Amino acid sequence: GNGPLRVQSLEPPGAGDAIPGRGMTSNSEAGEERLRTLIAKIEPVGDDLVEASEGRLEARARTRETVLPLRHIAARVSSIHQHEPPRLNRKLVLLCASDHGTGTGEDPLHDQWAGERVMAFLNSVAPVNNIARQVGARTRLLDVGVAGDIPSHPNLVPRKVAWGTAPMHRASAMGRHQASEVVLAGYDLFADYYHHRAVDAVAVGSVATGDGPSATLVAAGLLGLDEKALKGRKAIPVGEAGKRMRTALRERTIDAEDPLGLLTEVGGFEIGAMAGIFMAAARYRTAAVVDSFPSAVAALLARAFCPAVTGYLFASHTSDTPLHRAVLDELGLIPLLGFNMEGGEAVGATFSLGVMASCVAIWDQKAAP
């Protein structure tokens, strides 16, 4: 019928179990080699390009001091696109969905799963759907690890590599071949869409359960924070969740020098996929908007793979989540929105697409006589 989409199954075979025949890369080395080849094609934006673009915009519009931050955003977009005037007509929202080892329905810490929110998105009743319509953005969702079957839908891209990650306090969150697979899944999602429609800016967010500890530990690895430092920043919660994080810190190898290994040990499928999207956006010279804390961690992970990615990034907002602002500071990003937002699902990033479009409109301003 034409009614809302509904979940077909809530019975995952087990966290971390591979799904045969669904985009799996059987050879980890082949996946990593392809990833290295793609990364080598990413070029930095260059501060000189931004400065030159900003100078031309100043000469054209003679903007007042009050709008200098807006002018800088317009100049950055122009430099990313290597096109004047800059444009932000073709907007895209990409969500990556997955469950974590503590969110498969087996664990009393998490009695929900990502599939419920995936259904809301596909049924166009999630908050981000309304905002996307307002800013004129198309939407897509990538399923890389939801612990259940999701019905087919035009806006759903199925690349499930497992039914959620494994509990990282017991074992590595995923296999290394799965880590490279999800990064490539995110990269391919954006690249395929870009080749069909082209994109000026993309908002990148996630739909996940149990993702907080994973995002925190990936951030800790990339920021060089040990257990004591995390406690000092109140990044380890009390109770069972904190106990599991401390176990993972002791048992897992958290090494910033090996970003794929870090993702393997304590990451989430959606974090890897978002990192792939950020790298693909940079490869195709597209402005990319970072959303919530997990999205920011994915952006930092993308930088660990390829430092040139940062020149293409914008941050939508920050939150009260421990380490969120520290991650944005490390990336050198100032949030476009001057208020904190909790949660994710690309709500802040999608709203920011409209803000950026308004900044770009400065280019059409005529100089005062």
Salt bridges, closest charged atoms under 4 A:
GLU32 OE2 - ARG176 NE 2.78
GLU33 OE1 - ARG36 NH2 2.83
GLU54 OE2 - ARG71 NE 3.63
GLU54 OE1 - HIS72 ND1 3.19
GLU58 OE1 - ARG71 NH1 2.18
GLU84 OE2 - ARG56 NE 2.63
ASP107 OD2 - ARG244 NH1 2.51
ASP143 OD2 - LYS160 NZ 2.68
GLU181 OE2 - ARG159 NH2 3.01
ASP188 OD1 - ARG34 NH2 2.69
ASP188 OD2 - ARG159 NH1 3.91
ASP200 OD1 - ARG87 NE 3.43
ASP200 OD1 - ARG90 NH2 2.84
GLU227 OE2 - LYS231 NZ 3.37
GLU240 OE2 - ARG244 NE 2.99
ASP258 OD2 - ARG176 NH1 2.99
GLU265 OE1 - ARG252 NE 3.64
GLU270 OE2 - HIS100 NE2 2.91
GLU330 OE2 - ARG303 NH2 2.85
GLU345 OE2 - ARG117 NH1 3.07
